[in-house]
Amino acid sequence: MSSIEVADAPERKRYEAVRDGEVLGFAAYQRTDELVVFTHTEVDPALEGQGVGGLLVRGALDHVRSQGLRVLPICPFVQAWMQRHPDYAELDYRRPASKVSD
């Protein structure tokens, strides 16, 4: 079984989890100059519970992070995933900026 890749599909306004050319799931978004709003995540029901959604969200957030953007997770799945992975908390647009300094 080949691995799942996560790719931005800006023409469809979503990140897609793809394996062997087949879309297994997607995370829909709206984008501004500084923000990506995740509105809906969907995974093929036959694959639920197999980690596809988590891989999808992680890949999407890694891409957002690499672009220096922040996210507004309206989608409940993305919200819950970010709460379980505090290493992605700084991407949340609603989180206040850190006041910590060296």
C-alpha positions as CSV (number, residue, x, y, z in Angstrom):
1,M,0.0,0.0,0.0
2,S,1.5,3.4,-1.0
3,S,1.6,6.3,1.3
4,I,-0.9,9.2,1.5
5,E,0.1,12.6,0.3
6,V,-1.5,15.9,1.3
7,A,-1.6,18.5,-1.4
8,D,-3.1,22.0,-1.7
9,A,-5.7,22.2,-4.4
10,P,-6.3,26.0,-4.6
11,E,-8.5,25.7,-7.6
12,R,-10.9,23.7,-5.4
13,K,-10.1,25.7,-2.2
14,R,-9.1,22.6,-0.3
15,Y,-6.3,20.4,0.9
16,E,-6.6,16.8,-0.3
17,A,-5.4,13.5,1.1
18,V,-4.4,11.5,-2.0
19,R,-3.2,7.9,-2.5
20,D,-2.6,6.4,-5.9
21,G,-4.4,9.3,-7.6
22,E,-7.5,8.8,-5.5
23,V,-8.8,11.6,-3.2
24,L,-9.4,10.0,0.2
25,G,-10.5,13.1,2.0
26,F,-10.3,16.9,2.0
27,A,-10.2,19.9,4.2
28,A,-12.0,22.9,2.7
29,Y,-10.8,26.4,3.3
30,Q,-11.1,30.1,2.5
31,R,-7.9,32.1,2.3
32,T,-7.0,35.7,3.0
33,D,-3.6,37.4,2.7
34,E,-2.7,36.3,6.3
35,L,-5.3,33.7,7.3
36,V,-6.6,30.3,6.2
37,V,-10.1,29.5,7.5
38,F,-10.8,25.8,7.7
39,T,-14.6,25.3,7.1
40,H,-15.1,21.6,6.6
41,T,-13.2,18.3,6.7
42,E,-14.4,15.1,5.1
43,V,-12.9,11.6,4.8
44,D,-14.2,8.7,2.8
45,P,-16.5,6.9,5.3
46,A,-14.8,3.5,4.5
47,L,-11.5,5.0,5.8
48,E,-12.8,6.6,9.1
49,G,-10.8,5.7,12.1
50,Q,-7.7,4.9,10.1
51,G,-5.9,8.2,10.6
52,V,-6.5,9.7,7.2
53,G,-8.2,12.8,8.8
54,G,-5.3,13.4,11.1
55,L,-2.7,13.1,8.3
56,L,-4.8,15.5,6.2
57,V,-5.0,18.1,9.0
58,R,-1.3,17.8,9.9
59,G,-0.2,18.1,6.3
60,A,-2.5,21.1,5.7
61,L,-1.3,22.9,8.9
62,D,2.3,22.2,8.0
63,H,1.8,23.8,4.6
64,V,0.0,26.8,6.2
65,R,2.9,27.1,8.7
66,S,5.5,27.1,5.9
67,Q,3.7,30.0,4.3
68,G,3.8,32.1,7.5
69,L,0.0,32.2,7.8
70,R,-2.3,31.5,10.7
71,V,-5.5,29.5,10.8
72,L,-9.1,30.0,12.0
73,P,-10.4,26.5,12.6
74,I,-14.2,26.7,12.2
75,C,-14.4,23.0,11.3
76,P,-14.9,21.0,14.5
77,F,-12.6,18.3,13.3
78,V,-9.7,20.7,12.8
79,Q,-10.5,22.4,16.1
80,A,-10.4,19.1,18.0
81,W,-7.2,18.0,16.2
82,M,-5.4,21.3,17.1
83,Q,-6.5,20.9,20.8
84,R,-4.9,17.5,20.9
85,H,-1.7,18.7,19.3
86,P,-0.5,21.8,21.3
87,D,2.6,22.0,19.0
88,Y,0.2,23.6,16.4
89,A,-1.5,26.0,18.9
90,E,0.5,29.0,17.8
91,L,-1.2,28.8,14.3
92,D,-4.6,29.5,15.8
93,Y,-5.6,33.0,14.8
94,R,-7.8,33.3,18.0
95,R,-4.8,32.6,20.3
96,P,-3.2,35.8,21.7
97,A,0.4,36.4,20.7
98,S,3.0,35.2,23.1
99,K,4.4,37.9,25.5
100,V,7.4,35.8,26.3
101,S,10.8,37.3,25.6
102,D,14.4,36.3,26.0
